[in-house]
Amino acid sequence: MSVQVVVRAPGAHRLEPHTPRTPGPGEALVAVHAVGVCGSDRELYRGNRPPEYVRYPVVPGHEWSGTVREVGAGVPAELVGRKVAGEGFRNCQVCARCHAGDTTLCEAGYDETGFTRPGAMAPTLTLPARLLHPLPDDADLTAAALLEPAACVAAAALLADVRPGERVAVVGTGTLGMLAVRFLAAVSPAGLLVVGLDREREQLAEEFGATDFAVSGSELPGGHDVVIEAAGSAEAVRTAAALLRRGGRLVLTGIPAPGAVGLDPADLVVRRLEVRTVFGAPAAAWAHAVRLFGAGLLDPLPLVTHRLPLTEFARAVGTTGPGKVLLLP
């Protein structure tokens, strides 16, 4: 019997029988290959995700890869058999923000696979085909399960608008931080500093393209043109801002705890810092990530540290550390 993970309420989950849902018009049914576990999944399970961003009971899983098995009316039949990854945000496509390309800011309200809609911690997932991104035939589907966080980082990279020869830095050495290193390295910066809490991932950062590594709390060099913050804490945000030159560009990808004390407005004004933020990944960022992945310029597989069967969901959400946990249906 095939099963799916259902989080009934904070701290309470069950393995329940799974029945594939036949795709309706405009939809596709995907056989899930692998699904990633991230911090927001742990928040969902523990109950500390903001209530407006979750709807219990729910099948989690917004980072995934798979193969299209069936399509509904209006969807090209050629999609069947294709390897795919897919966007999570269910945007309306008609509001002003969607028309501007800011699909994660859809004015119809927040709606996302794995949080308010059934996710990929199941053998199959049925969703709008317009959210799918076809992958090369020889794509590694295990690596492709990390394309969702890669797309979020791609959004940050596009906002950062790094030019070749600029000095850049990344604060944070988790999945987002390491992916940010890879995206920035692809732009040929003059220097790429990574700042972590310890040196556990120094070698991996260098393999991904970093030219220097430092531990937060030590004396850090300033003068960077662009810094991407990927740690999700107020302290990391302050560290990232301190690394910038006057007029530098800061992109925040993490979400600190509500009410956290962060940047000094006077410092922002006097140093004329540009601050940009990322919340999810719009279609353009997804396309950028998939393009780099397909070209062989982005291989997130070294970030995977655990591969567990879907039935070990509790162990997966309890696993700590900077590595990525994948569940395999």
C-alpha positions as CSV (number, residue, x, y, z in Angstrom):
1,M,0.0,0.0,0.0
2,S,1.3,3.4,-0.9
3,V,1.3,6.0,1.9
4,Q,1.5,9.8,2.3
5,V,2.6,11.9,5.2
6,V,-0.2,14.0,6.7
7,V,0.5,16.6,9.5
8,R,-2.9,16.7,11.2
9,A,-1.8,19.4,13.7
10,P,1.4,20.7,15.2
11,G,3.5,17.8,16.4
12,A,1.0,15.2,15.1
13,H,1.4,13.3,11.9
14,R,0.2,10.1,10.4
15,L,1.0,7.9,7.5
16,E,-2.2,7.5,5.5
17,P,-3.2,5.6,2.4
18,H,-2.5,7.6,-0.8
19,T,-4.7,7.7,-3.8
20,P,-3.5,9.6,-6.8
21,R,-5.8,12.4,-7.9
22,T,-6.7,12.3,-11.6
23,P,-5.6,15.6,-13.2
24,G,-8.3,18.0,-14.2
25,P,-8.2,20.5,-17.0
26,G,-4.8,22.3,-17.0
27,E,-3.3,19.9,-14.5
28,A,-0.6,17.2,-14.4
29,L,-0.1,14.2,-12.2
30,V,3.6,13.7,-11.2
31,A,5.2,10.6,-9.8
32,V,7.4,12.0,-7.0
33,H,11.1,11.0,-7.1
34,A,12.4,12.9,-4.1
35,V,11.2,15.6,-1.7
36,G,13.4,17.9,0.4
37,V,12.9,18.8,4.0
38,C,13.6,22.5,4.9
39,G,13.3,24.8,7.9
40,S,9.7,25.8,6.9
41,D,8.7,22.1,6.9
42,R,10.0,21.8,10.5
43,E,8.1,25.0,11.4
44,L,4.9,23.5,10.0
45,Y,5.4,20.3,12.0
46,R,6.4,22.1,15.3
47,G,3.6,24.6,14.9
48,N,5.6,27.8,14.9
49,R,4.9,28.7,11.3
50,P,2.7,31.8,11.1
51,P,-1.0,30.6,11.0
52,E,-1.7,32.5,7.8
53,Y,1.0,30.4,6.0
54,V,-0.3,26.9,6.8
55,R,-3.6,25.1,6.7
56,Y,-3.9,21.9,8.8
57,P,-4.3,19.0,8.0
58,V,-1.8,19.1,5.1
59,V,0.5,16.9,3.2
60,P,3.9,18.7,3.4
61,G,6.5,18.9,0.7
62,H,7.3,21.9,-1.5
63,E,10.8,21.0,-2.7
64,W,10.5,18.1,-5.0
65,S,11.3,16.4,-8.4
66,G,9.5,13.8,-10.4
67,T,8.2,12.5,-13.7
68,V,4.9,13.4,-15.3
69,R,2.6,10.4,-15.6
70,E,-0.7,11.9,-16.7
71,V,-2.1,15.2,-17.9
72,G,-5.5,16.7,-18.0
73,A,-7.4,18.4,-20.8
74,G,-5.6,21.4,-22.4
75,V,-2.1,20.2,-21.3
76,P,0.3,19.1,-24.1
77,A,0.5,15.3,-24.2
78,E,4.3,15.6,-24.9
79,L,4.7,16.5,-21.2
80,V,3.9,12.9,-20.2
81,G,7.2,11.1,-19.4
82,R,9.2,14.3,-18.8
83,K,11.3,14.9,-15.8
84,V,10.1,18.0,-13.9
85,A,10.4,20.2,-10.9
86,G,7.7,22.7,-10.0
87,E,6.8,26.0,-8.5
88,G,4.9,26.0,-5.2
89,F,3.1,29.3,-5.2
90,R,-0.4,29.0,-6.6
91,N,-0.8,32.5,-8.1
92,C,-4.0,33.9,-9.6
93,Q,-2.2,35.1,-12.9
94,V,-4.6,38.1,-13.2
95,C,-3.8,40.6,-10.4
96,A,-1.4,43.5,-10.9
97,R,1.5,41.8,-9.1
98,C,1.2,38.6,-11.1
99,H,1.1,40.6,-14.4
100,A,4.3,42.3,-13.2
101,G,6.0,39.0,-12.7
102,D,5.9,39.1,-8.9
103,T,3.9,35.9,-8.6
104,T,4.9,35.3,-5.0
105,L,3.2,38.5,-4.0
106,C,-0.1,37.6,-5.6
107,E,-2.9,39.8,-4.4
108,A,-5.3,36.9,-4.1
109,G,-3.4,35.8,-1.0
110,Y,-0.9,33.2,0.1
111,D,-1.4,29.7,-1.4
112,E,1.4,27.2,-1.7
113,T,2.0,23.5,-2.3
114,G,2.9,21.7,0.9
115,F,1.5,24.4,3.2
116,T,-2.1,25.2,2.1
117,R,-2.4,22.6,-0.7
118,P,-1.3,18.9,-0.7
119,G,2.4,18.6,-1.1
120,A,4.9,16.1,-2.4
121,M,5.5,13.9,0.7
122,A,3.4,11.3,-1.2
123,P,4.0,9.0,-4.2
124,T,2.2,11.4,-6.5
125,L,1.4,15.1,-6.7
126,T,-1.3,16.7,-8.9
127,L,-0.9,20.4,-9.6
128,P,-1.4,23.0,-12.4
129,A,0.8,22.1,-15.3
130,R,1.7,25.8,-15.8
131,L,3.9,25.5,-12.6
132,L,6.1,22.7,-14.0
133,H,9.6,23.2,-15.3
134,P,10.7,20.4,-17.7
135,L,14.2,19.2,-17.1
136,P,16.8,17.6,-19.5
137,D,16.2,13.9,-20.2
138,D,19.4,13.0,-18.5
139,A,18.8,15.2,-15.4
140,D,19.6,13.7,-12.0
141,L,16.2,13.8,-10.3
142,T,17.7,13.5,-6.8
143,A,19.7,16.7,-7.4
144,A,16.7,18.3,-9.0
145,A,14.8,18.0,-5.8
146,L,16.8,21.0,-4.6
147,L,15.7,23.2,-7.5
148,E,13.1,24.9,-5.3
149,P,15.7,26.4,-2.8
150,A,17.9,27.0,-5.8
151,A,15.2,29.1,-7.4
152,C,14.8,31.1,-4.3
153,V,18.6,31.8,-4.4
154,A,18.2,32.6,-8.1
155,A,15.7,35.3,-7.2
156,A,18.3,36.7,-4.8
157,A,21.0,36.6,-7.5
158,L,18.8,38.4,-10.0
159,L,18.0,41.1,-7.5
160,A,21.6,41.4,-6.5
161,D,22.5,42.1,-10.2
162,V,26.2,41.2,-9.7
163,R,28.6,42.3,-12.4
164,P,31.8,40.4,-13.2
165,G,34.7,41.8,-11.2
166,E,32.6,42.9,-8.2
167,R,33.4,41.8,-4.6
168,V,30.7,39.7,-3.2
169,A,29.9,37.8,0.0
170,V,27.5,35.3,1.4
171,V,26.5,35.1,5.1
172,G,25.2,31.6,6.0
173,T,26.4,28.2,5.1
174,G,23.2,26.2,5.0
175,T,21.5,25.0,1.8
176,L,20.6,28.6,0.7
177,G,24.0,29.9,1.5
178,M,25.9,27.3,-0.4
179,L,23.6,27.6,-3.4
180,A,24.1,31.4,-3.3
181,V,27.9,30.8,-3.4
182,R,27.4,28.7,-6.6
183,F,25.2,31.4,-8.3
184,L,27.6,34.2,-7.4
185,A,30.7,32.2,-8.5
186,A,29.1,31.8,-11.9
187,V,29.3,35.6,-12.4
188,S,33.1,35.7,-12.1
189,P,33.4,38.1,-9.1
190,A,36.8,39.5,-8.1
191,G,36.3,37.9,-4.6
192,L,33.7,35.7,-3.0
193,L,33.7,35.6,0.8
194,V,31.6,33.2,2.8
195,V,30.8,33.8,6.5
196,G,29.7,30.9,8.7
197,L,29.2,30.2,12.4
198,D,32.1,27.7,12.2
199,R,34.4,26.1,9.7
200,E,32.4,22.9,9.1
201,R,31.6,23.9,5.6
202,E,34.7,25.8,4.6
203,Q,35.9,23.1,2.2
204,L,32.5,22.7,0.5
205,A,32.2,26.5,0.2
206,E,35.6,26.5,-1.7
207,E,34.4,23.7,-3.9
208,F,31.3,25.7,-4.8
209,G,33.4,28.8,-5.7
210,A,34.3,30.8,-2.6
211,T,37.7,32.5,-2.6
212,D,37.7,33.2,1.2
213,F,36.0,32.0,4.3
214,A,35.5,33.6,7.7
215,V,33.8,32.8,11.0
216,S,31.2,35.3,12.2
217,G,32.3,37.1,15.4
218,S,35.8,37.5,14.0
219,E,37.1,40.7,12.4
220,L,35.6,40.7,8.9
221,P,36.7,42.7,5.9
222,G,34.3,45.3,4.5
223,G,34.1,47.0,1.1
224,H,31.9,44.4,-0.6
225,D,29.7,45.5,-3.5
226,V,27.0,42.9,-2.9
227,V,26.2,40.6,0.1
228,I,23.5,37.9,0.2
229,E,22.3,37.0,3.6
230,A,21.1,33.4,3.9
231,A,21.1,32.6,7.6
232,G,17.7,34.0,8.7
233,S,18.8,35.7,11.9
234,A,18.9,39.4,12.9
235,E,22.6,39.0,13.8
236,A,23.3,37.6,10.3
237,V,21.6,40.6,8.7
238,R,23.7,43.0,10.8
239,T,26.9,41.1,9.8
240,A,25.9,41.2,6.2
241,A,25.3,45.0,6.2
242,A,28.7,45.6,7.9
243,L,30.4,43.8,5.0
244,L,29.2,46.3,2.5
245,R,30.9,49.3,1.0
246,R,29.0,52.6,0.9
247,G,26.3,52.3,-1.7
248,G,26.5,48.5,-1.6
249,R,23.6,46.1,-2.3
250,L,22.2,43.8,0.4
251,V,19.8,40.9,-0.4
252,L,18.0,39.2,2.4
253,T,16.7,35.6,1.9
254,G,16.2,34.4,5.5
255,I,13.3,35.2,7.7
256,P,14.3,36.2,11.2
257,A,11.9,35.7,14.2
258,P,9.1,38.4,14.3
259,G,10.1,41.5,16.2
260,A,13.9,40.9,15.8
261,V,16.0,44.0,16.0
262,G,17.8,44.4,12.7
263,L,19.3,47.1,10.7
264,D,20.0,50.7,11.8
265,P,17.9,53.0,9.6
266,A,20.5,55.8,10.1
267,D,23.3,53.5,8.8
268,L,21.2,52.6,5.8
269,V,20.6,56.2,4.9
270,V,24.1,57.6,5.6
271,R,25.8,54.7,3.7
272,R,23.1,54.7,1.0
273,L,22.7,50.9,1.2
274,E,20.3,49.2,-1.1
275,V,18.2,46.5,0.7
276,R,16.2,44.0,-1.3
277,T,14.4,40.9,-0.1
278,V,13.3,37.5,-1.3
279,F,10.1,35.7,-0.5
280,G,9.8,32.5,-2.6
281,A,10.7,32.3,-6.2
282,P,8.8,33.8,-9.2
283,A,8.8,32.1,-12.5
284,A,11.8,34.1,-13.9
285,A,13.9,32.9,-11.0
286,W,12.8,29.3,-11.5
287,A,13.7,29.6,-15.2
288,H,17.2,31.0,-14.2
289,A,17.8,28.1,-11.8
290,V,16.6,25.4,-14.2
291,R,18.8,26.9,-17.0
292,L,22.0,26.8,-14.9
293,F,21.1,23.2,-13.7
294,G,20.5,22.1,-17.3
295,A,23.8,23.6,-18.4
296,G,25.7,21.7,-15.7
297,L,26.6,25.0,-13.9
298,L,24.6,24.1,-10.8
299,D,24.9,20.7,-9.0
300,P,23.3,20.8,-5.6
301,L,23.8,17.1,-4.9
302,P,26.8,17.6,-2.6
303,L,24.5,19.4,-0.2
304,V,22.4,16.2,0.4
305,T,23.5,14.5,3.6
306,H,20.5,12.2,4.4
307,R,18.3,10.1,2.1
308,L,15.4,8.5,4.1
309,P,12.2,6.7,3.1
310,L,9.0,8.7,3.4
311,T,8.0,6.6,6.4
312,E,10.8,8.2,8.4
313,F,9.3,11.6,8.3
314,A,9.6,12.2,12.1
315,R,13.4,11.4,11.9
316,A,13.8,13.7,8.9
317,V,12.2,16.8,10.6
318,G,14.2,16.0,13.7
319,T,17.5,16.0,11.9
320,T,19.6,19.1,12.6
321,G,22.7,20.5,10.9
322,P,23.5,22.4,7.7
323,G,22.9,19.4,5.3
324,K,19.9,18.7,3.2
325,V,17.5,15.8,4.1
326,L,15.7,14.1,1.2
327,L,12.7,11.8,1.6
328,L,12.1,9.1,-1.1
329,P,8.5,7.9,-1.6
